[in-house]
Amino acid sequence: MSTAGKVLVVLVMLVMAGWIVLISAVTQLNSNYGELVAKNDATLDTLSKDVAKTTQDIASTIEKANREQADMVRDLAEVQARIVAFERHQSAAIESLTRLKIQVATYESALATALKALETRKAEEAQLNETLANKKSEIEKAKTVNADLREQLAKLQDEFKRLLSDNASQLAAPSSGTAPRSARAARTLPSL
């Protein structure tokens, strides 16, 4: 064998040894990569399960949030309805209060008018009482005057009856014994 053949054999042996080392390294890498892939597959399965669980949790949380939001919207609608009802009640109370204030003002005005009318009536009553007292006094005076006049009338009637009876007796008596006419005329009538 020639030197070139020997060199070539040595080179081939060296290349073969390099190939063996490379193939064993590739096999080792494939083996490591297989473990890594298996490990990554296990991690991927775990992560897939975690993602599925997280997705389910997220869906549950979204559903719960939607329910809570719906409850909150319903509660908010109820609160708004209560606020509207309260505002209606408040406006009705304010309207009623305003109406009552107007009525109070009307009653106060009527009371002031009535008090003024009462004062006027009291003044009229005092004036009427004074007028009544004056009239009663006048009536009492008139009664006194009337009593005096009646007394004078009774005296005059008695005097008239007496004079009538005297005249009738003088007329019935004989004419020779009668008193002259001038004597009768001399009698005076009482003054009024």
C-alpha positions as CSV (number, residue, x, y, z in Angstrom):
1,M,0.0,0.0,0.0
2,S,1.2,3.2,-0.9
3,T,1.5,6.2,1.4
4,A,-1.4,7.9,-0.2
5,G,-3.5,4.9,0.5
6,K,-2.3,4.8,4.0
7,V,-3.0,8.5,4.4
8,L,-6.3,8.0,2.8
9,V,-7.2,5.0,5.1
10,V,-6.1,7.1,8.1
11,L,-8.1,9.9,6.9
12,V,-11.1,7.7,6.3
13,M,-10.7,6.3,9.7
14,L,-10.4,9.7,11.2
15,V,-13.5,10.8,9.2
16,M,-15.3,7.7,10.3
17,A,-14.4,8.4,13.9
18,G,-15.6,11.9,13.4
19,W,-18.8,10.6,11.9
20,I,-19.3,8.2,14.8
21,V,-18.7,11.1,17.2
22,L,-21.0,13.3,15.2
23,I,-23.7,10.6,14.9
24,S,-23.4,9.8,18.6
25,A,-23.7,13.5,19.3
26,V,-26.7,13.8,17.0
27,T,-28.2,10.7,18.7
28,Q,-27.5,12.3,22.0
29,L,-29.1,15.5,20.8
30,N,-32.1,13.6,19.4
31,S,-32.4,11.8,22.7
32,N,-32.1,15.1,24.7
33,Y,-34.5,16.8,22.2
34,G,-36.9,13.8,22.6
35,E,-36.8,14.3,26.3
36,L,-37.2,18.0,25.9
37,V,-40.1,17.5,23.5
38,A,-41.7,15.0,25.9
39,K,-41.2,17.4,28.7
40,N,-42.5,20.3,26.6
41,D,-45.5,18.1,25.5
42,A,-46.2,17.4,29.2
43,T,-45.9,21.1,30.0
44,L,-48.0,21.9,26.9
45,D,-50.7,19.4,28.1
46,T,-50.5,20.9,31.6
47,L,-50.7,24.4,30.1
48,S,-53.5,23.4,27.8
49,K,-55.4,22.0,30.9
50,D,-54.5,25.2,32.7
51,V,-55.7,27.3,29.7
52,A,-59.0,25.3,29.6
53,K,-59.4,25.7,33.3
54,T,-58.5,29.4,33.1
55,T,-60.9,29.8,30.1
56,Q,-63.6,28.1,32.1
57,D,-62.8,30.3,35.1
58,I,-62.8,33.4,32.9
59,A,-66.2,32.4,31.4
60,S,-67.5,31.7,34.9
61,T,-66.2,35.1,36.1
62,I,-67.6,36.8,33.0
63,E,-71.0,35.1,33.7
64,K,-70.8,36.0,37.3
65,A,-69.9,39.6,36.4
66,N,-72.8,39.7,33.9
67,R,-75.2,38.4,36.6
68,E,-73.8,41.0,39.1
69,Q,-74.0,43.7,36.4
70,A,-77.6,42.6,35.7
71,D,-78.4,42.6,39.4
72,M,-76.7,46.0,39.7
73,V,-78.7,47.3,36.7
74,R,-81.9,46.0,38.3
75,D,-81.0,47.5,41.7
76,L,-80.1,50.7,40.0
77,A,-83.5,50.7,38.1
78,E,-85.2,50.0,41.5
79,V,-83.3,52.9,43.1
80,Q,-84.1,55.2,40.2
81,A,-87.7,54.2,40.5
82,R,-87.7,54.9,44.2
83,I,-86.0,58.2,43.5
84,V,-88.6,59.1,40.9
85,A,-91.4,58.0,43.4
86,F,-89.7,60.0,46.1
87,E,-89.4,63.1,43.9
88,R,-93.1,62.7,42.9
89,H,-94.0,62.4,46.6
90,Q,-91.8,65.4,47.4
91,S,-93.3,67.5,44.6
92,A,-96.8,66.5,45.8
93,A,-95.8,67.4,49.4
94,I,-94.4,70.8,48.2
95,E,-97.5,71.4,46.2
96,S,-99.7,70.5,49.2
97,L,-97.5,72.7,51.4
98,T,-97.8,75.6,48.9
99,R,-101.6,75.1,48.8
100,L,-101.7,75.1,52.6
101,K,-99.6,78.3,52.7
102,I,-102.0,79.9,50.3
103,Q,-104.9,78.7,52.4
104,V,-103.2,80.0,55.6
105,A,-102.6,83.4,53.9
106,T,-106.2,83.4,52.8
107,Y,-107.4,82.5,56.3
108,E,-105.1,85.2,57.8
109,S,-106.5,87.8,55.4
110,A,-110.0,86.7,56.2
111,L,-109.1,86.8,59.9
112,A,-107.7,90.3,59.6
113,T,-110.9,91.4,57.7
114,A,-113.1,89.6,60.3
115,L,-111.1,91.3,63.2
116,K,-111.6,94.7,61.4
117,A,-115.3,93.9,60.9
118,L,-115.5,92.9,64.6
119,E,-113.9,96.2,65.7
120,T,-116.4,98.0,63.5
121,R,-119.3,95.9,64.9
122,K,-118.1,96.6,68.5
123,A,-117.9,100.3,67.7
124,E,-121.4,100.1,66.2
125,E,-122.6,98.1,69.2
126,A,-121.2,100.7,71.6
127,Q,-122.8,103.5,69.5
128,L,-126.1,101.5,69.4
129,N,-125.8,100.8,73.2
130,E,-125.3,104.6,73.8
131,T,-128.1,105.4,71.4
132,L,-130.3,102.7,73.1
133,A,-129.4,104.2,76.6
134,N,-130.3,107.7,75.3
135,K,-133.6,106.4,73.8
136,K,-134.3,104.5,77.1
137,S,-133.6,107.7,79.0
138,E,-135.9,109.6,76.6
139,I,-138.5,106.9,77.0
140,E,-138.2,107.1,80.8
141,K,-138.6,110.9,80.5
142,A,-141.5,110.5,78.2
143,K,-143.0,108.0,80.6
144,T,-142.6,110.5,83.4
145,V,-144.1,113.2,81.3
146,N,-146.9,110.8,80.2
147,A,-147.6,109.9,83.8
148,D,-147.7,113.6,84.7
149,L,-150.0,114.2,81.7
150,R,-152.2,111.3,82.6
151,E,-152.4,112.5,86.2
152,Q,-153.3,116.0,84.9
153,L,-155.8,114.4,82.5
154,A,-157.4,112.4,85.3
155,K,-157.6,115.6,87.4
156,L,-159.1,117.4,84.5
157,Q,-161.5,114.6,83.8
158,D,-162.5,114.6,87.5
159,E,-162.8,118.4,87.4
160,F,-164.8,118.1,84.1
161,K,-167.1,115.5,85.6
162,R,-167.6,117.6,88.7
163,L,-168.2,120.7,86.6
164,L,-170.6,118.8,84.4
165,S,-172.5,117.5,87.3
166,D,-172.5,121.0,88.9
167,N,-173.7,122.4,85.6
168,A,-176.3,119.7,85.3
169,S,-177.5,120.3,88.8
170,Q,-177.6,124.0,88.2
171,L,-179.6,123.5,85.1
172,A,-182.0,121.2,86.8
173,A,-182.4,123.7,89.8
174,P,-184.9,126.7,89.5
175,S,-183.5,129.6,87.6
176,S,-184.0,132.1,90.5
177,G,-181.5,130.5,92.8
178,T,-178.7,130.0,90.3
179,A,-175.5,131.8,90.4
180,P,-174.8,134.3,87.7
181,R,-173.0,133.2,84.6
182,S,-170.0,135.4,85.2
183,A,-169.3,133.6,88.5
184,R,-169.0,130.4,86.6
185,A,-166.7,131.9,84.1
186,A,-164.5,133.1,86.9
187,R,-163.5,129.6,87.8
188,T,-160.2,128.7,86.2
189,L,-159.1,125.5,84.8
190,P,-155.8,124.1,85.9
191,S,-152.9,124.6,83.5
192,L,-151.3,121.8,81.8
